[in-house]
Amino acid sequence: MATEAELETVDTEGQSAPAVTSQKSVTVSDPAVVALSEVKLSSQKTTNKSYKSDCSNITRPEGYLPVGQRPSVPLVQSTIGITSEWLTEVYTMRGFLKEGGKVTSCNVKPLGEGEGVMGLLAICTVELENAEAHAPLQFVAKFSPCKTSMPGFMLRSIFGAEAHWYNDMEELDQGLGRPAAFFIGAKLFHKRFWKRKPVFCMLVEMMPKPLYSRTSGCDNLQHLRLVMTSLASFHARWWKASKKEEPLTWVSAPGTDHMGLFKNALIFSVNKGFPALERCWGDTYKPVLAMKPVIMQKLKWFVREVYKPPLTLCHGDVHLDNIFFDESFPTGMKMIDFGNICIAQAGFDVAYFLAQNIEPELRRTCEAELMLLYHERLVRDGVEGYSLDDCWRSYRLNLFRVLINVMFVSYDQFAADAKRKRGMFAETPTKEDEKVRAT
């Protein structure tokens, strides 16, 4: 798999690459590579294809309530609260039921091992009586964690970002395919805020089975192209966007929030990350460790450069576990997990995707073609004064930002276990720990 540690110079000469085929490739018909500006969703009218950060034409969804305002349906805090009676209220509020209709049964199946650090996910399957044809029979419920050491402000930032993204705008206005949201509820503050955490409950559309994962990678060139053009249309839509105006007042802007303190967090991650990389992964990152003197010398310069304009809205977590392909989708793909959405250089999303989801040999073969395709879509959708060279520079800069993420995770989640020889670093790890190690 491609790793975040790959910081080799990219050859930009020659902007096309031969077609890539592999025996592992999933056989699909070519998905339509279009922007959300060119399609029609529900009863919404199409907009101009130029998405040059015009926030004045945002449409609030029908029945819009600000995140945190109490809805007409009570807020439940976990899957225990998902009952037929409660869902009948939700479905009635959303217009999914005819007069006298109801949810007659509900089956809730948690995903994974239950509540984790990032909350609880569950698949809900319902049976309906006297319902509208468009009423969903299955959906995903997502809750913020009740028992967590994560500070309340971080829960509000991560889960609040996702709640705002689903709640505040129509999908068409956002420029990126996502699941439909059926219910968004939040309790942002409690009277005893020092004892109780914020609560978030989101019911969203069920996605099809993913074709790929970030550990298996994607070697289908057509799908790689689709991701790149979709990201370009999304970035163009929010080009030079600002959190000083609606609808993005809630979004994270790491380069300027709290007087730019997040920049210090990047420096902290590098200082702690170098010893963590060596302790956790041995010689795997030996080429990176050898570059430490140069990296430390250039670190403050990098932190200044990586947040310089032009900036746009970035998904912040573009990997294959968060991407779903289906020919029934208006643009051929949809994405989930918007908790890390932020204002950053467009190259951040591009680097995050290309560095972590494609085998290095394949990436080197098609990288130039994908970058050219991405830039062409940016220009087509209205971005001006941003050359292909600018595009490559942002991508290269942000490759190091992706590596910093690996450094921080190594320090924060694995270094202590590696030092004490426990978990996946134990002499006799459990099967689950061996599985984590293999990924």
Secondary structure, 3 states (H helix, E strand, C coil): CCCCCCCCCCCCCCCCCCCCCCCCCCCCCCCCCCCHHHCCCCCCCCCCCCCCCCHHHCCCCCCCCCCCCCCCCCCCCCHHHCCHHHHHHHHHHCCCEEEEEEEEEEEEEECCCCCECCEEEEEEEEEEEEECCCCCCEEEEEECCCCCCCCHHHHHHHHHHHHHHHHCCCHHHHCCCCCCEEEEEEECCCCCCCCCCCEEEEEEECCCCCCCCCCCCCCCHHHHHHHHHHHHHHHHHCCCCCCCCCCCCCCECCCCHHHHHHHHHHHHHHHHHHHHHHHHHHHHHHHHHHCHHHHHHHHHHHHHHCCCCCCEEECCCCCHHHEEECCCCCCCEEECCCCCCEEECCHHHHHHHHHHCCCHHHHHHHHHHHHHHHHHHHHHCCCCCCCHHHHHHHHHHHHHHHHHHHHHHHHHHHHHHHHHCCHHHCCCCCHHHHHHHHC
